[in-house]
Amino acid sequence: MTLKKSLAGMSRTRRLLAAVAAVSAAGLVLAGCSSSGSSSASETKKLTLWLSSSAAQQAGYDQLAAQYKKKTGVSIKIVNIPYSGYTTKLRDAAQANALPDIASVPSLDPIWTNKLIDLSSIVKTKANHINENFIAKTSKGQVLAIPSDVTASGLFINKSLFDKAGVSYPTSPSKTWTWPEFIKAADQVRQATGAKYDLTYDASPSRLRAMVYEMGGKYVHADSSGTFSTDAATSKAVKYFVSLNNDTTMPKSVWTSGADPSALFQSGQVVAYWSGVWQVASFAETITKFDWASVPTPAQPVQASDVNSGGLVVGFNNSSSESTAAKDFLTWMYQPAQYKKLTEVNGYLPVESGLNPVYPFSSTAAQNAFKLYNEELPLYAPISGYFNQAQTQWVLAGKSLTTDPSVTEIGKAINGQETVDAALKNIVDSYNQQVGK
């Protein structure tokens, strides 16, 4: 997956989740808490925050800004920049020494990473319960960005088909199933209901990583020297995945010729769909022909997913007083009372645990889906955040994965054009060439 596509995917996540914010009560009042203000904050009376989002997802930041001004007297000017020009505008601002004080960005950029404030004290604050599995640190232990929210891969089922077939499924991540148990159940449902396939599966390296992690593999992983490789568990997991693409369990066309897995699932002729949390808001609006549900991700034996940042919040070191004031605001924003409301208004899956956010979905399936994801996140093995952390660390080292050959190479294996081991070797070679030592 290219970095460009990764950023586009995050943009898509924001657009879909914006449906949550759109139905928020306009008069929602943020919960207050003790101020983290300092003399520096009181000296700086105005800060600028840049973001690129829908107007609906700006709402949470607007409300935080109003609350903060009332509490401290410091104004937060929010500038919403079109996504297509956001990266360029940040680069131009860095070169002109005109960066904002705070920003929510899709990824870090070597052009301005040397201007970032260290936010490690916010992460270290125990009361915030920030999941450090999803935080990237520099070699010196600095935290230059904190996710505004996270995204995770997950499993959806056609609940109507399961009910019609009389086949049970887990509803709690504490009692989940393995992949063979899931496939066996999906087979039963398909055969009993006449569905076309057991499963559709996003053609995405991220979704493949999730399955590999669950099966105890590391996918394409760097050692301490920065050299990439795969392990035996990864080879076994990918061979299992390829075997599922047999035009009965899964259609070959998704990974080999670009068929739309979401559309296939939404047709009602597929038992289940492996995608992620970003689908929830869309499904709540678009799926009307059958009942759907999110179900726990399989564990075999690892409970895991591939977790990425929906966005990264950063502060810029523009001047001593302004950088201190910016950090004061971010310290306040990530306190549970404020951050919980931000996740609720903007429809975010939080990077902090224990919040139990209440989202304004009218759909019971959507409410249950977000509840499940919030229950699963603290249970995921640390490897779930590996790739998200790695991407940030590559940027800090001046590198980027501009082309991820995973889908192309695995597609060749599905078509029988090469072996799985040959496909994995080609993927490893590409990673080593682009972001290796």
C-alpha positions, 0 to 999 in steps of 0.5 A: 500500500502506498503512503498516498493510498494510506493517507487517502484511506485515513481520509475515507475513514474521516468522511465515513465517520463524519456521519456520526458527528452530523447527528450530534446534538448541537447544544452538547456541552463539554465536561470541564476539569481542572485547568492545566494552565500556566503563566505562559499560557496566560501570556499567549492569548491566541493559538491556531489549530489546523486540520483537514476534515469535514465540517461535522468532524470539526465540531468536536474541536470547535466545542473544545476551543469554546470550552478552553477559551471560557476556562482560560481566556486563550482563543483557539483559531481553527483553520480547516484546510482542503485535504488535497492541499493540506500537505503542501500548505504545511510544507510551505508554512514550515519553509516560511516559518509560519506553522500553526501552533497545533495541527491534526495531520494525516502523517508526519513529514521530514520537512517539519518534524524537527519543529515538533513539541515533545508530548511524552508527558501527556502519554506518561500521565497515567490518568489519561490511559493512552494505549502506548502500543499505538504511540511512536517514539523517537530513539530518545523516547520523545513522542512527537505525535499522539493519535486523534483517534485510531482505526482497526480491522475487524469482522462483519457478519450478515446477521440475518443469514446467521439467524436464518441458518440457526448458527451461533457466533461470539459477541464478546471478545473474551470468548472469541473464535479461531479462523477455522471455527469462523470458516466452519460456521460461515460454511454452515450458513452459506450452505443453509441459506444459499449465499454465494460466498463465506467471506469477502476480504479487503484487498489491503496489506493492513487487513492481511497483517491483521490475520497474520498477527492473529495467527502468531506471525509478524508479517514483514517485520524489521529486526533491531538492525532495520533489516526486514524478514518474515517468519514461519508463522507468517508463511503459514498464515499467508498460505492459509489465506491464499487457500481461502481464495477458492471462489467458494470460501472467498472470491478470487476476484477481489485480490486478483482483479479489484472486485469490490468486497464491500459491495459484494457483502452489501448485496446480501449474498455474502456471509461475512466481510473482513474490513474495519471500523470505518465501515460502521457509519456507512453501514448504519446508513446504507445496509437496509436489506438485512441485519448486520453485526460486528463480531469479535476478531478471531484469535489463533492464538493471538488476539490482535488487529492492525491498528492505525491512526485516524489522524495525528495531533502535533504541536509546533515549537514556534516560540517559547511562550506559544509552544508552552501554551500549545502543549498546555492546550493539548495536555488539557485536551487529552484529559479523559473528560475532554477527550471522551467528548471529542471522541463522541462528537467526532465519532472517533475510536479512542486511543485512550482506554476506559472512556466508554464513549456514547456515540449518537448512532440511531442504529443499534448495530452501529452502537454495538459495533463501536462498543465491541471495538472499544472492548477489543482495543485493550486486548490486542497484542502490542504487535497490532500497532507495529506498522503504525509506529514503524511508518512514523519512525521511517519518516523520522529517519527520512524514509517512506514506503512509497509502494507496498507490493503485498496485494500484487504479490499475494494476488499472483500467489492466489492465481498460481503464478508464484508460490507464497514463499516467493511472493513473501520474498518479493515483498520483503525485498521491496521493504528492504529496498525502500525502508530497510537499514 
